[in-house]
Amino acid sequence: MSETAKKTILVTGGAGFIGSHLIEKLVQDEDNIVVSLDNYFTGSKDNHIAGATYIEGHTKDIAKLIDFAPDLVFHLGEYSRVEQSFDDLQIVWESNKNGTFAVLEFCRKHNTKIVYAGSSTKFGDGGLGRDQSPYAWTKATNTELVRNYGTWFGIKYAITYFYNVYGPREISTGPYATLIAIFKNKFKNNEPLTIVAPGTQVRNFTHVDDIVRGLILIGEKGEGDDYGLGAEEGYSILNIAKIFGGEVAMLPERKGNRMGAPVDSARPRNELGWCAEKRIEDHIKEFVKNNS
């Protein structure tokens, strides 16, 4: 295929956990030219994928850093931790408000479709989740902004929601580590699995491979809001700990820690034929088997 027929795809946060898996899949199509924009706040150069181009910088500076008009933007490059967001308010604002505004303006200028990764936190606790943390609020209001850009300026967009993503390259240390990665480390070190009280909060853990498969379908065919990408089966944190086995240590309750969020995957299932195929229980049992 000629160079002019190739599709240029920009992934913000392309050196992160989900972004790197998305790029790994995108570059397998020789008709894709794939570029990452990442400031490496939680992303890592260890996540670089051969065949992609990497640009270092903040999304708020996208107009200065990206000198081409992509055919599609996957906007994954935002701050993405609930409890830690209370301590990182300025970082949250710069990334999730200033950064996303700049990305939307960039897409408006170039008439580029944006796939925006919203947050399932806004559906939590009967819709109260959107106001329970700085992270949740910025993500919820950004979905409104993306929809408004579609109404005001006619930009093409699709909004998707992830549910507790796990898998290879998830962050395993520090304040931005994922729950499953923390439990894996503690299991390997024969340490108690620490659970934030009450432990009955339910999560729909979804493998990153399922997320990436959904993202690519949404990038190709999705239009509008409400593309929930989540495993249908929910587990309490206590149940997850029991699957790992071993001792459990309870931690005090923390602000912003919602009890649950319903998964609505009707649009990707009915329109795109997507459903989560991998189960967290199988993943944990395989890990325990290989590390016992």
FENPESUL-V557440 format. One record per residue. N is the residue number from 1. PHI is phi in whole degrees, -180 to 180 (* if undefined). Layout:
N|PHI + N|PHI
This chain:
1|* + 2|-71 + 3|-59 + 4|-66 + 5|-90 + 6|-72 + 7|-108 + 8|-96 + 9|-122 + 10|-104 + 11|-117 + 12|-80 + 13|75 + 14|-70 + 15|-98 + 16|-88 + 17|-59 + 18|-73 + 19|-59 + 20|-68 + 21|-69 + 22|-63 + 23|-63 + 24|-57 + 25|-77 + 26|-63 + 27|-72 + 28|-69 + 29|-92 + 30|-67 + 31|-86 + 32|-98 + 33|-104 + 34|-114 + 35|-128 + 36|-109 + 37|-120 + 38|-149 + 39|-96 + 40|62 + 41|-68 + 42|-119 + 43|-72 + 44|-142 + 45|-69 + 46|-67 + 47|-91 + 48|-64 + 49|-113 + 50|-59 + 51|103 + 52|-106 + 53|-105 + 54|-117 + 55|-117 + 56|-95 + 57|166 + 58|-88 + 59|-62 + 60|-65 + 61|-107 + 62|-58 + 63|-65 + 64|-86 + 65|-93 + 66|-111 + 67|-106 + 68|-137 + 69|-103 + 70|-73 + 71|-80 + 72|-154 + 73|-120 + 74|-96 + 75|-97 + 76|-110 + 77|-85 + 78|-128 + 79|-67 + 80|-144 + 81|-135 + 82|-76 + 83|-65 + 84|-68 + 85|-65 + 86|-64 + 87|-90 + 88|-116 + 89|-57 + 90|-65 + 91|-65 + 92|-59 + 93|-65 + 94|-62 + 95|-79 + 96|-87 + 97|-107 + 98|-62 + 99|-65 + 100|-70 + 101|-59 + 102|-65 + 103|-65 + 104|-64 + 105|-63 + 106|-61 + 107|-66 + 108|-64 + 109|-62 + 110|-100 + 111|54 + 112|-105 + 113|-69 + 114|-118 + 115|-104 + 116|-100 + 117|-87 + 118|-75 + 119|-129 + 120|-69 + 121|-59 + 122|-69 + 123|-91 + 124|-70 + 125|50 + 126|68 + 127|91 + 128|-79 + 129|-59 + 130|-62 + 131|-108 + 132|-87 + 133|-159 + 134|-57 + 135|-60 + 136|-61 + 137|-66 + 138|-64 + 139|-68 + 140|-65 + 141|-71 + 142|-68 + 143|-64 + 144|-65 + 145|-65 + 146|-61 + 147|-61 + 148|-66 + 149|-63 + 150|-65 + 151|-73 + 152|-70 + 153|-121 + 154|74 + 155|-72 + 156|-81 + 157|-151 + 158|-145 + 159|-115 + 160|-122 + 161|-130 + 162|-98 + 163|-125 + 164|46 + 165|-78 + 166|-137 + 167|140 + 168|-57 + 169|75 + 170|-66 + 171|-69 + 172|-113 + 173|-136 + 174|83 + 175|-70 + 176|-106 + 177|-67 + 178|-84 + 179|-59 + 180|-62 + 181|-66 + 182|-63 + 183|-63 + 184|-61 + 185|-63 + 186|-67 + 187|-61 + 188|-64 + 189|-95 + 190|56 + 191|-106 + 192|-61 + 193|-81 + 194|-88 + 195|-125 + 196|-74 + 197|-59 + 198|-90 + 199|89 + 200|-90 + 201|-62 + 202|-103 + 203|-131 + 204|-107 + 205|-69 + 206|-128 + 207|-70 + 208|-62 + 209|-64 + 210|-67 + 211|-62 + 212|-64 + 213|-59 + 214|-67 + 215|-59 + 216|-66 + 217|-63 + 218|-67 + 219|-61 + 220|-79 + 221|-129 + 222|-74 + 223|-143 + 224|95 + 225|-103 + 226|77 + 227|-95 + 228|-82 + 229|-111 + 230|-152 + 231|-66 + 232|-69 + 233|-86 + 234|-100 + 235|-132 + 236|-74 + 237|-63 + 238|-62 + 239|-65 + 240|-61 + 241|-62 + 242|-65 + 243|-65 + 244|-65 + 245|86 + 246|95 + 247|-79 + 248|-120 + 249|-124 + 250|-87 + 251|-107 + 252|-62 + 253|-60 + 254|-129 + 255|-63 + 256|86 + 257|-87 + 258|-69 + 259|-81 + 260|178 + 261|-145 + 262|-67 + 263|-92 + 264|-123 + 265|-106 + 266|-62 + 267|-65 + 268|-64 + 269|-71 + 270|-77 + 271|-90 + 272|-118 + 273|72 + 274|-94 + 275|-153 + 276|-68 + 277|-106 + 278|-102 + 279|-111 + 280|-62 + 281|-63 + 282|-65 + 283|-62 + 284|-67 + 285|-62 + 286|-67 + 287|-63 + 288|-61 + 289|-59 + 290|-83 + 291|-125 + 292|-98
